[in-house]
Every structure is written in structure tokens, then in C-alpha cells.
Amino acid sequence: MKKQACFLLAVLLLLLAVLPGAAAMPDMSIDVFSVTPGEGTSHDGYLVAVRYSAAPRALLFGYEVEQVADQLYLVESVADAQAIWSAQELYFIEPNYAIELHSTPNDVLYPRQWEMHMVNAPALWAAGVTGRGVRIAVIDSGITPGHEDLDPRRIAPGFNYLANNTNVNDTLGHGTGVTGIMVATRGNRLGMAGLLSEATIVPLKVFDSARSNLSYAIQAIYDAVDVHNVDVMNLSWGILGSGFSVALEQAVRNATNRGVIVVASVGNAGTTAYSYPAALDHVIGVGAVDHTRTVANFSQRNTSVFVTAPGVDIITLGIRGRSHYVYQPGTSFSAPFVTAMAAAARSVNPNITISQFRNVLQQTAVPRGTGGYNINYGHGIVDMSRFLAQLPGITWFTDITGHWATNSILFVARNGLFEGSGGAFSPNAPMSRAMFVTVLGRLYRQMGGTIPNRNDTFIDTVNNTWYSPFVAWAAENGIVSGVGGNRFAPDDNVSRQQAAAILARFVEHTSGRPVTANPARLNSFIDRDRVSDFAVIPMAWAVEQGIITGISTSAGQTLDPTGSSTRAQVAVILERFVNRMNIRLQEAA
């Protein structure tokens, strides 16, 4: 079906190309065709293209019709289109697909950013965690203004403590590199992809060469809190040698006492010596690993290493021109990964404490080396997917990063319809009949309904279980009727046609009106004869509403009515169902 649609559209475009100035669609003698939504897609209404002779009459029938372009209209359903126009007037009908920005960035250097893949950065992006509202102090060598990959709106006015002015132009490149890892613009078809798209960087310049004075840094730490009101602080530097400073310790303690999360690099000497501020209490020290997940030979090895992050050949922003990018090594460029995670945590839950953040970071890091904690890797390598799964205030699962149904999974989870286990969703696991009815019962509750706490009456179900009240409720209200012999088969996988029938009965129960549909709606599917008698009308209704869609095969579109549904597929079906039925949820996110 899709190939046919593409072919006809290609013909149309070719004809329009050779007929410059022609406003009307060519009146081609072809049959009307419609495109069935592909599996995993979502749509809102249908786009209808009409022949030039029909367009002037399109709005005279009292239906809700919106003109999209010349001879292209948006209608609510296929049935509406067929009521407004005759078959001879229609040119084609297709779903008004939902479009989305792709989670994989189109930045040209992104394929080389091995570090983003290692830490599962796409999970952060898919979850929509942007760092919005969070201010990050980068106490470093400043920042390069005007770089093509930096949104100036993400850079707040800072201060130059060396020159005692507001010129924070970076002549060294270090601060710009640190900043790029966190907020380089993602999805702009340029350069690299940064971790956060809406966090604000406050550049506080205390270096103009590889060395500077601690006094500048201490002043910047105080001002970051007292003047610039930051939430998170990145310190990718340390006292030369292994010196300890009480003044530095006091400045950092002032920040942490005020709730600022302070992240620092542990140093690049490749020894067991401590570097401050990373070795201070309450500071999160970050070591470096390479693309093989092996601790970098230059990374310090001591108890100041709380976690590790990529720190070898990291692509980031350079300072030699608007389009300059560099490879940077060092724990300096490992720290920003954790700083970005702190900003992500604060954007989701502004009240998360330093202790809570440290605990989530510790529990979700991927262990490396022998035993648990060790001085090479700390608690392990940071992983943003695992981190999100345990971050208070956000719904995430460790096994949905990059999954085709991620958005639908998050929708059903945030609305209390589905639950995971151990931080995982198991999207490809089969959905049992008991699970499906339970999810539908939760939906009913979210709609304001009540599920009595009682047991069901089927002989093969167990009383006082997690699904008993839901099955009893569904059976009492005619939503399920079992599989014969007073059996419910709770552990059997729910088929696509069973799901359609249960949803249709749910609609009948909640609306008080019968579900109707034309069985001919299934004629375009090559396996329509496999639909059981009880499911013909529900399947036709579900297809017409766009709740269940066809599956493309080399032989044509199939319904696979007796095929099992996975948890991910049911999540997609439930999201479509809620949207198409205009269901208002009491606790929707």
C-alpha cells in the first residue's frame, strides 16, 4: 500500500513539475486509495486530497473540515471524507501522522561522539530532560563568544576575575571545551551534540593560561552562589601538586551548605595523590575512562574518585573560529558529564538534595574493576539511562532507550497505567490477558471510575491477587466474558483481536452506546478472513479509529488478529485509544 501511495504521489509531483503555474490537481482517472497507518505510528485525523472540481463544495456539508493547502483538507475520520466527497472526487486519503524530532541528533560530528553512546545520553534526550531553569557555574578559562554551536541564550553574563571586568572571552579553550560537552546545540546539523539544551551556563573566568591563582577561584566560588545564584558548579581544575587549602574548603562548604552541587575533576597525574577541590568532602570527584571503558592512564587513583566518565579523545568546541572543534583528553572533560547529570536532576526535581543526588549517582553507575567501590573507577561509569530510572520526579526505564515505542511507554507509565520492575519496562515481553484487563482497570480509575475490591468468578483465576478486582469488574460489566467453560486464561497472551474486542466493550460500558463499524473496513487487509466472528466489528472499529493499525509485509497489509501483543505494542494502542477517544485522565502528566 505504501509503495502504491509513493508511486502515485511521485506521478502527481512529476505532473505538477511539468505544469508550472497549474493550481489544480490533475484530473487523473484512478481509483481512490488510502494509506493505512504503519505499526508504531500515531495520527490525528486524515488528510484528504481532492480533484479540482470537488474542492469548492468541500465545506458545505456541515462537517469539521480544515483546509491545509490547495485541494488538501484535514478531516476527523475516513467516514467523514467519504460523506463529504464522492469516490470520483477523492484523490487520496492518508493519516495525518504525528511528527517528532528524532532522538538521534543530526549534528555532523555526533557519529564520532563515542562518549555520548557510552553514557547513554540519548536516554536523557528521549526523556525530554533539558536542564531548563538550572544555572551552572563553569569556573574556568571563560568561553568563546559567537561559536556556531553555542546558543547565546544559554550563556549568562559572567565575570573575569583576572581582569576584574565582564569580558570572559576564552583564549585558552579549556572552559569552552567544558561548556560544549554540556550545552553545545543539539539537532542543528552543525558540529557536535551537547547533553543539555536549556541549561544556563555562567562563565566565571579565573584562567588565561594553564596556571592561575587560587584566590581568583575562591572568589568565583563565593560569587557563583551569592551573586549568580547557581544550582550546580563545575570545577575542572585542582591545586598544583597535592596542596590542601582551608580557604578553598570553606568556599566549597559555603556552596554545598547552600545546596549547590559541586563537581570536580580528580586530576591528570596518573598517581594516587589527592587533588583539591575534588578530594574535599561533599565534592563529587570524577575520573576518566577511554572508549574501552578502561580507566585512563592519566586519571588519578584514590578515594576522591566517586565515579568515572569518558575523558579520552572527547569531541568538543574549540576557540579558533566559529566552526572549530577539537578532541580533548583529561578528567577536566569527564567532570562535565556528571555536572550535566546534576543539572538534569535539578531540572526534574529542584528540591533534590546533594545527598540524594550522590546516592542515585552511586547506585546507577556501572561497576568496573574488582569488587564494588575501587579507587580506579569509584562506584563505576555513569549511565544516564540507569540514572533516569532511579531519579526522583521522572518516569524512565533502563530498557527503553532508542525503542520505537519510547514515547508511548512513557505516556502510559506517567499516567499510572503500566508499571515496570527493577527499573525495567520489558517492552518486548508478551502482554497477558490479566495484565491487559488490569491496565484497562487502571485507566478506568484515572477516568474517575471505581473498581470494587473483590474477587472474580472464573475457575482458573486466583483470588486476592493483583488482577482479581480488575477481572471481577470487567466480567461484571461485560468487558470480558472469558474463553469458555467459565475460564479466563489469565496467563495467556492477549491477541490483537482480543485487545480490540475488550477495548470496544470498554467504550460501550463507559459511554452507554454500542460500538459500530463497517466490516468492509477490513477488506484492505490480506488476512481479514482470519478475524474471528466475535472480533469483526471491534477490529473494524479499532482500525477505523486508528487504534490498531496494519503491519506491512511483502504480500501487503496484515492485521495479524491472532498474534500476541507485546507490552510496547499495548502501550502504543492504549495511547492511541486515550487520544482518539478524547479520554481525560485525572492524573495525566
BASEDO-272968 format. One record per residue (C-alpha): y, x, z. Coordinates in Angstrom, 3 decimals. Layout:
BEGIN
((Y; X; Z))
...
END
This chain:
BEGIN
((0.000; 0.000; 0.000))
((2.391; 2.809; 0.886))
((1.659; 4.587; -2.403))
((2.427; 1.390; -4.284))
((5.697; 0.969; -2.405))
((6.728; 4.555; -3.059))
((5.892; 4.213; -6.751))
((7.902; 1.031; -7.181))
((10.849; 2.444; -5.286))
((10.708; 5.548; -7.441))
((10.807; 3.381; -10.546))
((13.765; 1.489; -9.127))
((15.678; 4.659; -8.322))
((14.967; 6.056; -11.779))
((16.301; 2.936; -13.442))
((19.390; 2.959; -11.297))
((19.926; 6.587; -12.171))
((19.946; 5.874; -15.902))
((22.141; 2.787; -15.487))
((25.294; 4.161; -13.884))
((27.590; 1.544; -12.526))
((24.898; -1.160; -12.511))
((25.377; -3.136; -9.327))
((22.349; -5.361; -9.656))
((18.693; -4.528; -9.190))
((16.811; -4.593; -12.495))
((15.001; -7.865; -13.012))
((11.527; -6.367; -13.327))
((8.550; -8.649; -13.859))
((6.378; -7.536; -10.951))
((4.717; -9.253; -8.030))
((6.427; -9.168; -4.668))
((4.893; -6.590; -2.374))
((5.269; -5.941; 1.308))
((4.648; -2.810; 3.328))
((2.525; -3.100; 6.480))
((3.856; -1.005; 9.364))
((1.837; 2.171; 9.875))
((-0.038; 2.838; 13.095))
((2.220; 4.238; 15.781))
((5.443; 2.883; 14.247))
((7.848; 0.309; 15.608))
((10.195; -2.045; 13.795))
((12.766; -4.753; 14.396))
((12.762; -7.405; 11.701))
((12.251; -6.912; 7.977))
((14.304; -5.572; 5.106))
((14.241; -7.808; 2.061))
((15.344; -6.685; -1.387))
((16.126; -9.490; -3.832))
((16.817; -9.743; -7.524))
((20.436; -10.066; -8.561))
((20.086; -13.764; -9.383))
((18.992; -14.685; -5.848))
((21.481; -12.768; -3.739))
((24.407; -15.268; -3.852))
((22.200; -18.020; -2.398))
((20.652; -15.969; 0.371))
((22.973; -17.031; 3.166))
((22.973; -20.779; 2.506))
((19.758; -21.697; 4.274))
((20.826; -21.552; 7.918))
((18.645; -18.553; 8.786))
((19.793; -15.454; 10.580))
((20.375; -13.023; 7.735))
((22.333; -9.787; 7.765))
((23.395; -8.032; 4.572))
((22.593; -4.337; 4.736))
((23.574; -3.314; 1.225))
((23.944; -4.852; -2.209))
((20.931; -7.186; -2.572))
((19.316; -5.806; 0.590))
((19.087; -8.074; 3.638))
((17.718; -7.983; 7.170))
((15.727; -10.976; 8.395))
((13.763; -11.712; 11.536))
((10.321; -12.233; 10.015))
((8.371; -12.287; 6.776))
((8.163; -16.051; 7.145))
((11.963; -16.299; 7.163))
((12.173; -14.256; 3.985))
((9.651; -16.476; 2.263))
((11.543; -19.574; 3.368))
((14.886; -18.310; 2.084))
((13.784; -16.917; -1.255))
((11.105; -17.892; -3.711))
((8.464; -15.387; -4.748))
((10.248; -14.934; -8.065))
((13.474; -14.000; -6.312))
((11.998; -11.461; -3.921))
((11.759; -7.838; -4.942))
((10.170; -6.236; -1.901))
((9.795; -6.734; 1.851))
((9.256; -3.931; 4.332))
((9.603; -3.380; 8.094))
((12.972; -2.410; 9.482))
((11.494; 0.714; 11.075))
((12.813; 2.232; 14.262))
((14.001; 5.760; 13.569))
((14.173; 8.575; 16.043))
((15.397; 12.086; 16.292))
((12.410; 14.384; 16.084))
((11.460; 16.171; 19.279))
((10.733; 19.360; 17.338))
((14.135; 20.945; 16.691))
((15.256; 21.677; 13.137))
((17.025; 24.859; 14.238))
((16.088; 27.588; 11.769))
((15.064; 30.130; 14.413))
((13.087; 27.659; 16.528))
((9.705; 28.593; 14.974))
((10.267; 32.115; 16.320))
((11.115; 30.932; 19.836))
((7.667; 31.533; 21.297))
((9.224; 31.289; 24.722))
((10.082; 27.597; 24.286))
((6.490; 26.808; 23.385))
((5.083; 28.797; 26.294))
((7.100; 26.889; 28.882))
((6.517; 23.517; 27.148))
((10.227; 22.961; 26.513))
((9.506; 20.046; 24.117))
((8.423; 18.035; 27.178))
((11.942; 18.364; 28.555))
((13.403; 17.151; 25.284))
((10.927; 14.298; 24.825))
((11.670; 13.073; 28.347))
((15.357; 12.877; 27.482))
((16.343; 15.259; 30.277))
((19.579; 16.843; 29.101))
((21.266; 18.232; 32.197))
((24.009; 15.623; 31.919))
((26.544; 15.798; 34.730))
((25.328; 19.156; 36.045))
((27.601; 22.203; 36.260))
((26.019; 25.652; 36.038))
((27.902; 28.780; 37.084))
((26.959; 31.754; 34.917))
((28.324; 34.712; 36.861))
((28.027; 37.390; 34.221))
((29.942; 39.045; 31.391))
((31.626; 35.919; 30.086))
((30.924; 34.003; 26.922))
((31.695; 34.289; 23.215))
((34.072; 31.547; 22.105))
((33.556; 29.938; 18.735))
((29.849; 30.707; 18.246))
((28.376; 28.256; 15.746))
((25.543; 27.349; 18.135))
((27.703; 26.554; 21.174))
((29.284; 23.160; 21.613))
((32.720; 23.870; 23.138))
((32.391; 20.654; 25.138))
((29.574; 22.305; 27.072))
((31.787; 25.184; 28.230))
((34.192; 24.540; 31.104))
((37.252; 26.701; 31.810))
((36.166; 29.774; 33.730))
((37.752; 32.874; 35.185))
((37.858; 36.622; 34.550))
((37.762; 38.423; 37.891))
((38.194; 41.822; 36.253))
((41.492; 40.953; 34.592))
((42.498; 38.182; 37.010))
((43.019; 35.669; 34.220))
((41.180; 32.904; 32.396))
((40.087; 34.993; 29.388))
((36.303; 35.012; 29.669))
((35.614; 36.450; 26.211))
((32.309; 38.346; 26.304))
((32.491; 41.877; 24.903))
((29.098; 42.864; 26.264))
((26.865; 39.998; 25.093))
((24.855; 39.554; 28.275))
((26.487; 36.370; 29.530))
((26.466; 34.842; 26.073))
((22.731; 35.533; 25.792))
((22.018; 33.954; 29.169))
((24.103; 30.908; 28.236))
((22.440; 30.486; 24.856))
((18.983; 30.072; 26.371))
((20.274; 27.168; 28.408))
((22.716; 25.318; 26.153))
((22.558; 26.559; 22.544))
((22.920; 23.401; 20.470))
((19.539; 21.930; 19.548))
((18.916; 19.970; 16.351))
((21.955; 21.163; 14.381))
((19.945; 23.023; 11.698))
((21.508; 26.260; 12.903))
((20.180; 29.198; 14.850))
((18.193; 28.512; 17.985))
((17.345; 25.634; 20.299))
((18.640; 25.696; 23.856))
((16.948; 23.984; 26.774))
((19.709; 21.561; 27.779))
((22.045; 19.587; 25.546))
((24.503; 18.142; 28.069))
((24.776; 20.564; 30.976))
((28.164; 22.210; 31.519))
((28.460; 25.979; 31.787))
((31.173; 27.521; 33.978))
((31.551; 31.151; 32.808))
((32.730; 33.456; 35.567))
((33.262; 36.948; 34.184))
((32.515; 39.867; 36.514))
((31.181; 42.419; 33.985))
((32.702; 44.118; 30.945))
((30.097; 46.873; 30.873))
((26.628; 47.385; 32.287))
((28.116; 48.045; 35.717))
((30.708; 46.317; 37.846))
((31.704; 45.901; 41.463))
((30.031; 43.563; 43.923))
((33.394; 42.303; 45.150))
((34.026; 40.555; 41.863))
((30.649; 38.835; 42.045))
((31.122; 37.771; 45.644))
((34.491; 36.240; 44.853))
((32.945; 34.434; 41.883))
((30.115; 33.065; 44.041))
((32.596; 31.587; 46.520))
((34.806; 30.178; 43.767))
((31.824; 28.694; 41.945))
((31.290; 26.472; 44.961))
((34.799; 25.963; 46.314))
((36.816; 25.817; 43.093))
((34.430; 24.908; 40.297))
((32.121; 22.564; 42.203))
((28.918; 23.781; 40.557))
((25.427; 22.453; 41.210))
((23.389; 25.468; 40.082))
((24.121; 29.186; 39.841))
((22.585; 31.840; 37.567))
((22.793; 35.464; 38.738))
((21.149; 37.705; 36.144))
((22.088; 40.946; 37.865))
((21.445; 42.903; 41.042))
((22.850; 45.584; 43.308))
((22.269; 49.002; 41.781))
((19.239; 50.573; 43.440))
((17.890; 48.542; 46.340))
((21.002; 48.122; 48.439))
((21.429; 45.141; 50.732))
((24.825; 43.519; 51.277))
((25.699; 41.281; 54.187))
((28.783; 40.040; 52.319))
((26.632; 39.059; 49.359))
((24.137; 37.397; 51.675))
((26.937; 35.396; 53.289))
((28.387; 34.326; 49.951))
((24.982; 33.165; 48.749))
((24.250; 31.421; 52.041))
((27.564; 29.588; 51.770))
((26.457; 28.344; 48.361))
((22.981; 27.282; 49.427))
((24.327; 25.659; 52.606))
((26.496; 23.576; 50.290))
((23.414; 22.549; 48.301))
((23.813; 24.862; 45.295))
((20.514; 26.036; 43.799))
((20.808; 29.798; 43.235))
((18.544; 31.529; 40.706))
((18.477; 35.305; 40.156))
((16.570; 37.852; 38.108))
((14.332; 40.188; 40.128))
((15.233; 43.384; 38.268))
((14.038; 45.639; 35.469))
((12.986; 48.902; 37.119))
((9.291; 48.076; 36.933))
((8.761; 49.060; 40.586))
((8.100; 47.373; 43.905))
((11.679; 47.951; 45.107))
((13.720; 44.878; 46.060))
((16.834; 43.886; 44.161))
((19.561; 41.753; 45.666))
((20.533; 38.917; 45.374))
((17.023; 37.952; 44.133))
((15.444; 39.203; 47.372))
((17.742; 37.106; 49.583))
((16.414; 34.101; 51.445))
((16.955; 30.797; 49.609))
((17.454; 32.554; 46.257))
((14.809; 31.838; 43.612))
((13.763; 35.167; 42.103))
((12.408; 35.154; 38.565))
((10.238; 37.814; 36.933))
((9.393; 38.276; 33.262))
((6.251; 37.813; 31.134))
((5.622; 38.511; 27.459))
((4.133; 36.290; 24.745))
((0.589; 37.039; 26.015))
((1.519; 35.688; 29.475))
((1.291; 39.208; 30.872))
((3.894; 40.421; 33.345))
((6.406; 42.660; 31.546))
((6.125; 46.339; 32.361))
((9.785; 46.426; 33.424))
((9.618; 43.390; 35.744))
((9.859; 44.105; 39.471))
((6.704; 43.518; 41.508))
((7.393; 42.393; 45.060))
((7.650; 39.312; 47.225))
((11.039; 38.380; 45.767))
((9.200; 37.147; 42.657))
((8.977; 33.400; 43.190))
((7.942; 32.505; 39.637))
((7.879; 34.134; 36.213))
((9.230; 33.057; 32.820))
((9.435; 34.538; 29.308))
((11.521; 37.696; 29.248))
((10.439; 39.850; 26.301))
((11.990; 39.522; 22.825))
((13.831; 36.322; 23.684))
((15.937; 34.934; 20.852))
((19.442; 34.057; 21.973))
((23.091; 34.146; 20.965))
((24.890; 37.362; 20.062))
((28.583; 38.237; 20.026))
((29.027; 39.879; 16.636))
((30.278; 36.914; 14.680))
((29.862; 33.155; 14.662))
((26.278; 33.296; 13.404))
((24.961; 36.294; 15.323))
((21.594; 36.048; 17.108))
((19.682; 38.756; 18.928))
((16.355; 39.497; 20.588))
((16.864; 40.245; 24.264))
((14.447; 41.718; 26.838))
((14.739; 41.622; 30.599))
((14.378; 39.482; 33.676))
((18.039; 38.589; 33.059))
((16.791; 36.314; 30.304))
((13.894; 34.934; 32.351))
((16.178; 33.558; 35.049))
((17.965; 31.035; 32.744))
((14.682; 29.178; 32.174))
((14.476; 28.411; 35.885))
((18.205; 27.757; 36.128))
((17.843; 25.171; 33.368))
((14.947; 23.577; 35.263))
((17.162; 23.358; 38.355))
((19.866; 21.686; 36.273))
((17.271; 19.332; 34.819))
((16.137; 18.397; 38.334))
((19.694; 17.765; 39.483))
((20.484; 15.629; 36.421))
((17.475; 13.396; 37.117))
((17.865; 13.363; 40.883))
((21.298; 14.547; 42.063))
((20.113; 14.460; 45.659))
((17.123; 16.752; 45.219))
((17.321; 19.473; 47.835))
((16.803; 23.180; 47.309))
((13.586; 22.966; 49.305))
((12.292; 20.053; 47.218))
((13.087; 21.878; 44.002))
((11.343; 25.026; 45.203))
((8.278; 23.013; 46.192))
((7.996; 21.318; 42.787))
((8.554; 24.652; 41.038))
((5.865; 26.290; 43.166))
((3.320; 23.511; 42.753))
((3.698; 23.242; 38.989))
((3.849; 26.898; 37.968))
((0.715; 28.015; 36.111))
((-1.027; 30.639; 38.308))
((-1.687; 34.101; 36.875))
((-3.395; 37.121; 38.310))
((-5.895; 37.123; 41.145))
((-5.840; 34.566; 43.917))
((-2.833; 32.338; 44.488))
((0.541; 33.935; 45.023))
((0.865; 37.565; 43.956))
((3.746; 39.996; 43.596))
((3.368; 40.272; 39.805))
((3.676; 36.609; 38.814))
((4.813; 34.963; 42.036))
((3.412; 31.436; 42.061))
((2.895; 31.596; 38.305))
((4.579; 30.984; 34.953))
((6.893; 27.992; 34.789))
((5.699; 24.971; 32.788))
((8.159; 22.172; 32.078))
((5.547; 19.532; 31.326))
((3.823; 20.081; 34.678))
((7.237; 20.328; 36.334))
((8.376; 16.954; 34.986))
((5.130; 15.322; 36.092))
((5.987; 16.018; 39.748))
((9.761; 15.881; 39.608))
((11.041; 13.041; 41.833))
((13.022; 10.474; 39.884))
((11.339; 10.815; 36.489))
((8.196; 9.492; 34.840))
((6.242; 12.135; 32.974))
((2.633; 13.118; 32.375))
((1.246; 16.562; 31.697))
((-0.815; 15.494; 28.670))
((1.703; 13.582; 26.529))
((3.872; 16.430; 25.262))
((4.011; 16.102; 21.482))
((1.807; 12.991; 21.461))
((2.623; 10.402; 18.781))
((2.880; 7.654; 21.431))
((5.005; 9.559; 23.972))
((7.938; 7.120; 23.922))
((5.705; 4.067; 24.315))
((3.745; 5.737; 27.121))
((6.975; 6.435; 28.985))
((8.109; 2.837; 28.396))
((5.011; 1.246; 29.930))
((4.900; 3.750; 32.784))
((8.575; 3.374; 33.709))
((8.157; -0.386; 33.748))
((5.182; -0.231; 36.097))
((2.605; -1.439; 33.563))
((0.494; 1.734; 33.420))
((-0.310; 4.460; 35.893))
((-1.617; 7.970; 35.458))
((-3.937; 10.043; 37.588))
((-3.273; 13.510; 38.902))
((-0.133; 13.809; 36.773))
((-2.053; 12.980; 33.562))
((-1.999; 9.820; 31.445))
((-5.195; 10.385; 29.402))
((-3.670; 8.871; 26.237))
((-6.818; 9.166; 24.146))
((-9.174; 7.665; 26.729))
((-10.545; 4.206; 25.882))
((-8.954; 1.128; 27.446))
((-11.409; -1.096; 29.290))
((-11.185; -4.883; 29.441))
((-10.487; -4.750; 33.166))
((-7.672; -2.249; 32.620))
((-6.149; -4.327; 29.827))
((-6.082; -7.517; 31.913))
((-4.658; -5.573; 34.868))
((-1.841; -4.211; 32.721))
((-1.106; -7.705; 31.444))
((-1.051; -9.000; 35.023))
((1.469; -6.312; 35.953))
((3.577; -7.418; 33.002))
((3.429; -10.984; 34.300))
((4.651; -9.779; 37.675))
((7.508; -7.896; 36.036))
((8.468; -11.152; 34.330))
((8.779; -12.779; 37.748))
((5.316; -14.303; 37.976))
((2.955; -14.228; 40.952))
((-0.645; -13.015; 40.970))
((-2.583; -14.533; 43.912))
((-4.684; -12.033; 45.843))
((-8.151; -13.478; 45.297))
((-11.413; -12.552; 43.626))
((-12.666; -13.588; 40.199))
((-15.776; -15.642; 39.492))
((-17.650; -13.601; 36.867))
((-21.105; -12.414; 37.864))
((-20.581; -8.837; 36.620))
((-17.305; -8.076; 38.360))
((-16.903; -6.594; 41.809))
((-14.871; -8.435; 44.414))
((-11.956; -6.814; 46.229))
((-11.403; -4.210; 43.519))
((-8.152; -3.129; 41.847))
((-8.751; -5.538; 38.968))
((-10.193; -8.574; 40.825))
((-6.930; -10.513; 41.374))
((-5.840; -9.935; 37.795))
((-9.118; -11.064; 36.248))
((-9.178; -14.148; 38.508))
((-5.603; -15.006; 37.486))
((-6.333; -14.501; 33.784))
((-9.519; -16.577; 33.887))
((-7.903; -19.424; 35.820))
((-5.076; -19.669; 33.277))
((-7.242; -19.458; 30.184))
((-6.058; -15.976; 29.204))
((-9.634; -14.630; 29.284))
((-12.891; -16.507; 29.042))
((-15.457; -13.744; 29.357))
((-18.094; -12.637; 26.862))
((-20.701; -15.321; 27.553))
((-23.178; -16.038; 30.332))
((-20.374; -16.016; 32.887))
((-19.908; -12.304; 32.245))
((-16.589; -10.492; 31.826))
((-17.833; -6.978; 30.896))
((-15.020; -5.229; 32.802))
((-16.065; -1.734; 31.775))
((-16.435; -2.479; 28.059))
((-13.722; -1.112; 25.795))
((-11.215; -3.732; 24.725))
((-11.260; -4.162; 20.938))
((-8.210; -4.691; 18.794))
((-9.091; -8.325; 18.118))
((-9.779; -8.965; 21.824))
((-6.388; -7.486; 22.656))
((-4.717; -9.786; 20.115))
((-6.528; -12.858; 21.474))
((-5.657; -12.049; 25.094))
((-2.005; -11.455; 24.211))
((-1.832; -14.722; 22.253))
((-3.282; -16.674; 25.193))
((-0.823; -14.917; 27.497))
((2.031; -16.167; 25.310))
((0.583; -19.676; 25.343))
((0.301; -19.593; 29.140))
((3.825; -18.280; 29.748))
((5.571; -20.348; 27.057))
((3.521; -23.535; 27.179))
((3.354; -23.567; 23.384))
((0.384; -22.828; 21.106))
((0.401; -19.678; 19.028))
((0.188; -20.438; 15.314))
((-0.114; -18.248; 12.252))
((-1.315; -18.436; 8.672))
((-4.754; -16.816; 8.346))
((-3.730; -15.735; 4.847))
((-1.584; -13.126; 6.569))
((-4.778; -11.075; 6.887))
((-5.578; -11.162; 3.166))
((-3.923; -7.820; 2.507))
((-6.445; -6.019; 4.751))
((-9.699; -4.863; 3.214))
((-11.735; -5.617; 6.356))
((-10.298; -9.093; 7.064))
((-13.814; -10.583; 6.892))
((-14.791; -8.553; 9.969))
((-12.370; -10.504; 12.153))
((-14.331; -12.857; 14.418))
((-13.587; -16.575; 14.230))
((-12.007; -16.644; 17.690))
((-9.554; -13.919; 16.687))
((-8.415; -15.013; 13.197))
((-5.284; -16.855; 14.328))
((-4.419; -14.347; 17.121))
((-4.855; -11.405; 14.735))
((-2.769; -13.095; 12.029))
((-0.105; -13.835; 14.636))
((-0.143; -10.282; 16.005))
((0.123; -8.817; 12.511))
((2.916; -11.200; 11.537))
((4.853; -10.282; 14.666))
((4.335; -6.575; 14.080))
((2.479; -6.204; 17.377))
((-0.722; -4.918; 15.768))
((-0.427; -3.025; 12.505))
((-2.802; -1.864; 9.849))
((-4.420; 1.525; 9.586))
((-4.025; 3.351; 6.301))
((-7.217; 4.607; 4.657))
((-8.027; 5.874; 1.182))
((-9.518; 2.464; 0.380))
((-6.495; 0.504; 1.628))
((-5.111; -1.037; 4.804))
((-7.636; -1.916; 7.511))
((-7.398; -3.895; 10.743))
((-10.450; -2.365; 12.417))
((-10.768; -5.572; 14.503))
((-13.812; -4.486; 16.498))
((-12.617; -0.924; 17.030))
((-11.854; 0.241; 20.556))
((-8.268; 0.689; 21.704))
((-7.110; 3.839; 23.477))
((-4.641; 3.873; 26.333))
((-1.985; 5.245; 23.987))
((-2.619; 2.524; 21.407))
((-2.388; -0.187; 24.059))
((0.856; 1.356; 25.320))
((2.301; 1.049; 21.816))
((1.018; -2.521; 21.453))
((2.496; -3.517; 24.833))
((5.894; -2.026; 23.998))
((5.960; -3.879; 20.686))
((4.825; -7.055; 22.417))
((7.602; -6.867; 25.024))
((10.237; -6.176; 22.383))
((9.075; -8.723; 19.803))
((8.646; -11.488; 22.383))
((12.066; -10.673; 23.908))
((10.495; -10.346; 27.346))
((12.947; -9.402; 30.073))
((11.425; -7.213; 32.744))
((12.740; -7.329; 36.275))
((12.286; -3.622; 36.917))
((12.757; -2.199; 33.419))
((14.020; 1.390; 33.412))
END
